[in-house]
Amino acid sequence: MEDIKTDKAVMTAEDKEYFKNGVKTLCGTEMLMTARFIEQRKSRFTKSDYEFMKQELGRQAGAIWAKLLRALKKADFKEAQKILTGGNGE
């Protein structure tokens, strides 16, 4: 029986660009789920790739927070729900 390889995944520049663009489309719920998924598997990534993913998720969290605050300031609760859940706000 062969040993299972435990090599760390290494992200290419193309992988990073794909991740960065994909993170921008996440709603609040998806962002939290993605962050938790990556956190639970951080040992599978190189330190620099893990830090890159945390940084991009942090940026998206900030963007979501800003959008949410603007929606709540306008008392637009349908928009706030859409920001958090990705739904149509209905």
PyMOL commands that set and color helices and strands:
alter all, ss='L'
color gray80, all
select helices_A, chain A and resi 13-23+28-40+42-44+47-73+77-85
alter helices_A, ss='H'
color red, helices_A
deselect
rebuild
show_as cartoon
